[in-house]
Amino acid sequence: MLSKTRNIPYWWLDAPRPPEQPQDQPASVDVAIVGAGFTGLNTALVVARAGVSVAVFESGQLGEGASTRNGGMIGPSFHKLGIDGLRAKYGLDRTNDIIRESIGFVDYLDTFLKTEGIAAGFERNGRFRGALRPKHYDDMQRQLESLQKACGLEGFMVPQKDQAVETGSQRFFGGVVYTTDGGLHPAKYHDGLVARVNKAGALILPHTPVENIDRAAWGYVISTPKGKTRATHVAICTNGYTTRPFAGLRRRVLPLRSAMIATAPIDPTLMCRFMPKNRIYGDSRRMVAYYRPSPDGKRILFGGRATGIRDEPTRNAAQLRTSMIEIYPELRDVPIENVWSGLVAYTFDHAPHIGQREGLYYAMGYCGSGVARSSYFGNKLGHKILGNAEGVTAFDDLGFDSKPLYTGNPWFMPALLTWHRIADRWGL
Ligand SMILES: Cc1cc2nc3c(=O)[nH]c(=O)nc-3n(C[C@H](O)[C@H](O)[C@H](O)COP(=O)(O)OP(=O)(O)OC[C@H]3O[C@@H](n4cnc5c(N)ncnc54)[C@H](O)[C@@H]3O)c2cc1C
C-alpha cells in the first residue's frame, strides 16, 4: 500500500511552488523579516502597506516551511492548560482576555481571506473530535461546558448511540462537535499572501538564509550568503525552523516534526459514511491525530506527530497508515499516494508567544495549531513594529521561558513521544 507513495505535500500538486525571479538583496530596508511563512508574510503585509520598506528573507523556496504543509485545519486552539490551568497561572482577567482573543482567531482569518479575496477554499463545516475511551468523553463534556460558560463557544456533545451522524468509525465512545471550526487549502492561502505582499511593495527573497544578525548603532546588519542588508527593525518569524543565528529564541521553542499522508481516491459511498458532514476530525489520543477530507472530497488526509525530528517519509507513512486503519479499518487496501512533513514549534508553557527580545521582534510557538494563530500574530507583529495600538494582544509579556541546559536540541522528545504512543495503546 506504500510502494508508490511520493514524498511531496498533497497540496503542492494543484498549487505547485511558484516560479521565482532572481532578486538582488537590498543594501538597506526599514524592516527585515526572517521567514516567509504565514507569520512573516502577514507581518510584511501590514508593514509594507504602511509605506515602510520591507525585505522578507527565506532560506528555502516560497512555502518551504510548515505553512504550505499543514492540514489546513482551523480552530481557536485553546491553551492546553485548560481554563482552570490558565486561571491558576495568569489570573481571571488575563485568562478571560486570552480565551476571548483565541475564540476570535478563526473569525479573524475568515474575514481576512474574504477582505483580501484570497480563494483558499475556506469552509467552516465544524470539527468532530472522537473520544477513544469513555473517560475521554466525560473530559470533553467538562471542557465544552467550561468553554461555553467562559466565552460562549459553539459546540455540542454527540453520544455514542448517535455518532453515526458524525462519523462512520466504530472506534469512538461518542465525541464533541465544535461548529465554527473549518478547513482550507494552505498552499493556496500561502500563494495568495505572497501575491498580496508583492503587490504591497515588499521584497521576498527565497533561497536567502539569514546567517547572522549583528547589532549596529542605528539598527542591525543582516548577513546572508548573498550579501549584507542594514535594517532598522528585524522580525524573526521562523517558528519550528528557528536555528542557531537566533539562539535566544531557539532555546525557547521545541521543534517537533508533524507528518501527513494522503490516500488514493476512496469509494464515494465510504467517504460519505466516514465523513458525512465534511467536517475536520481529530480524537483524544495523546500523540495527536488529525484528519479531514481533501477539498474535492475524494481522499482522506491524515496527520499526526512523527516520532523523530528528522524527516523519515517511509516510517512516517507506515505509522500514519496504521493510525488511520485503527480509525477506518475499511481503508486497509487503499494505497497511500503522498507523505510529507514539516516542523512545528512547541513551548514550555504550551502558549504561543509574541513580542520583542534583545531588540528583535518575534512571533512563534504555535504548538502545532498555527494556521489561524500565525496569521493573527503576524498581523499583530506588524502593528507592533509600526508602534500601533492595534499591536496589543492578551498574549503580550506572558514570559517566554526556557529550561536550564536546553539549547534548542530536543534530544529527549523521541523518547517522550514513544511513551505517549505506548500510553495511548494502553489507555494510560
Ligand atoms: C504536517 C503539519 C500539519 C499541520 N497541521 C496544522 C493544522 O491542521 N492546523 C493548524 O492550525 N496548524 C497546523 N500545523 C502548524 C502550522 O502549519 C504552523 O504553525 C504555521 O504554518 C507556522 O507558520 P510560520 O510562518 O510561523 O512558520 P513556517 O511556515 O514554518 O515558516 C518559517 C520559515 O522560516 C524559514 N527560516 C528559518 N530559518 C531561517 C533563516 N535563518 N533565514 C531565512 N529563513 C529562515 C523557514 O525556511 C520557513 O519557511 C501543521 C504543521 C505541519 C508541519
The ligand as an SDF file (V2000), in Angstrom:
LIG
                    3D

 53 58  0  0  0  0  0  0  0  0999 V2000
    2.4080   18.4460    8.8020 C   0  0  0  0  0  0  0  0  0  0  0  0
    1.8540   19.6420    9.5330 C   0  0  0  0  0  0  0  0  0  0  0  0
    0.4760   19.7220    9.7750 C   0  0  0  0  0  0  0  0  0  0  0  0
   -0.0510   20.8350   10.4350 C   0  0  0  0  0  0  0  0  0  0  0  0
   -1.4080   20.9440   10.5380 N   0  0  0  0  0  0  0  0  0  0  0  0
   -1.9460   22.0490   11.0630 C   0  0  0  0  0  0  0  0  0  0  0  0
   -3.3540   22.2200   11.0520 C   0  0  0  0  0  0  0  0  0  0  0  0
   -4.1050   21.4040   10.5040 O   0  0  0  0  0  0  0  0  0  0  0  0
   -3.8590   23.3410   11.6380 N   0  0  0  0  0  0  0  0  0  0  0  0
   -3.0400   24.2910   12.2060 C   0  0  0  0  0  0  0  0  0  0  0  0
   -3.5580   25.2910   12.7290 O   0  0  0  0  0  0  0  0  0  0  0  0
   -1.7050   24.1830   12.1890 N   0  0  0  0  0  0  0  0  0  0  0  0
   -1.1240   23.1010   11.6170 C   0  0  0  0  0  0  0  0  0  0  0  0
    0.2260   22.9900   11.5290 N   0  0  0  0  0  0  0  0  0  0  0  0
    1.0630   24.0870   12.0820 C   0  0  0  0  0  0  0  0  0  0  0  0
    1.1620   25.3070   11.1500 C   0  0  0  0  0  0  0  0  0  0  0  0
    1.4630   24.8910    9.8380 O   0  0  0  0  0  0  0  0  0  0  0  0
    2.2680   26.2480   11.6430 C   0  0  0  0  0  0  0  0  0  0  0  0
    2.0440   26.5740   12.9980 O   0  0  0  0  0  0  0  0  0  0  0  0
    2.3160   27.5500   10.8500 C   0  0  0  0  0  0  0  0  0  0  0  0
    2.3830   27.3040    9.4780 O   0  0  0  0  0  0  0  0  0  0  0  0
    3.5340   28.3710   11.2960 C   0  0  0  0  0  0  0  0  0  0  0  0
    3.7480   29.4150   10.3730 O   0  0  0  0  0  0  0  0  0  0  0  0
    5.0720   30.2590   10.4610 P   0  0  0  0  0  0  0  0  0  0  0  0
    5.0410   31.2440    9.3850 O   0  0  0  0  0  0  0  0  0  0  0  0
    5.2620   30.7730   11.8410 O   0  0  0  0  0  0  0  0  0  0  0  0
    6.2440   29.1840   10.2390 O   0  0  0  0  0  0  0  0  0  0  0  0
    6.7050   28.3650    8.8600 P   0  0  0  0  0  0  0  0  0  0  0  0
    5.5760   28.3580    7.9120 O   0  0  0  0  0  0  0  0  0  0  0  0
    7.2650   27.1330    9.3470 O   0  0  0  0  0  0  0  0  0  0  0  0
    7.7820   29.3620    8.2830 O   0  0  0  0  0  0  0  0  0  0  0  0
    9.0390   29.5670    8.8910 C   0  0  0  0  0  0  0  0  0  0  0  0
   10.0170   29.8460    7.7520 C   0  0  0  0  0  0  0  0  0  0  0  0
   11.2330   30.3700    8.2940 O   0  0  0  0  0  0  0  0  0  0  0  0
   12.2520   29.9970    7.3790 C   0  0  0  0  0  0  0  0  0  0  0  0
   13.5560   30.1760    8.0390 N   0  0  0  0  0  0  0  0  0  0  0  0
   14.0270   29.5530    9.1370 C   0  0  0  0  0  0  0  0  0  0  0  0
   15.2760   29.9920    9.4300 N   0  0  0  0  0  0  0  0  0  0  0  0
   15.5960   30.9240    8.5030 C   0  0  0  0  0  0  0  0  0  0  0  0
   16.7580   31.7180    8.2700 C   0  0  0  0  0  0  0  0  0  0  0  0
   17.8370   31.6380    9.0600 N   0  0  0  0  0  0  0  0  0  0  0  0
   16.7620   32.5620    7.2080 N   0  0  0  0  0  0  0  0  0  0  0  0
   15.6730   32.6510    6.3900 C   0  0  0  0  0  0  0  0  0  0  0  0
   14.5520   31.9050    6.5600 N   0  0  0  0  0  0  0  0  0  0  0  0
   14.5080   31.0520    7.6090 C   0  0  0  0  0  0  0  0  0  0  0  0
   11.9150   28.5470    7.0660 C   0  0  0  0  0  0  0  0  0  0  0  0
   12.5510   28.1030    5.8780 O   0  0  0  0  0  0  0  0  0  0  0  0
   10.3880   28.5910    6.9720 C   0  0  0  0  0  0  0  0  0  0  0  0
    9.9360   28.7210    5.6380 O   0  0  0  0  0  0  0  0  0  0  0  0
    0.8070   21.8810   10.9080 C   0  0  0  0  0  0  0  0  0  0  0  0
    2.1810   21.7930   10.6700 C   0  0  0  0  0  0  0  0  0  0  0  0
    2.7060   20.6980    9.9950 C   0  0  0  0  0  0  0  0  0  0  0  0
    4.1860   20.6240    9.7360 C   0  0  0  0  0  0  0  0  0  0  0  0
  1  2  1  0
  2  3  1  0
  2 52  2  0
  3  4  2  0
  4  5  1  0
  4 50  1  0
  5  6  2  0
  6  7  1  0
  6 13  1  0
  7  8  2  0
  7  9  1  0
  9 10  1  0
 10 11  2  0
 10 12  1  0
 12 13  2  0
 13 14  1  0
 14 15  1  0
 14 50  1  0
 15 16  1  0
 16 17  1  0
 16 18  1  0
 18 19  1  0
 18 20  1  0
 20 21  1  0
 20 22  1  0
 22 23  1  0
 23 24  1  0
 24 25  2  0
 24 26  1  0
 24 27  1  0
 27 28  1  0
 28 29  2  0
 28 30  1  0
 28 31  1  0
 31 32  1  0
 32 33  1  0
 33 34  1  0
 33 48  1  0
 34 35  1  0
 35 36  1  0
 35 46  1  0
 36 37  1  0
 36 45  1  0
 37 38  2  0
 38 39  1  0
 39 40  1  0
 39 45  2  0
 40 41  1  0
 40 42  2  0
 42 43  1  0
 43 44  2  0
 44 45  1  0
 46 47  1  0
 46 48  1  0
 48 49  1  0
 50 51  2  0
 51 52  1  0
 52 53  1  0
M  END
$$$$
